[in-house]
């Protein structure tokens, strides 16, 4: 899956919005433990930029009535070890 531009988040249909959340969760959890050319570019930036993007996704989900697990709202979750970056 690809990450949509932040300006498009408000227009994303439900399946794409939830897909973005799943993608961000996977990326914040050290990706899939293997290279993935489509989205590996996020690891060349600060992990907190990914969090900021994920935060936009989670806020839109909340605005649409979805519940997000509270641990994802912590900018340090699940990055206890950032050595993989």
ABEGO torsion letter per residue (X at the ends): XBBBBAAAAAABBAAAAAAAAAAAAAAAAGEAGBBBAAAAAAAABBAAAAAAAAAAAAAAAAAAGBBBBAAAABAAOABABAAAX
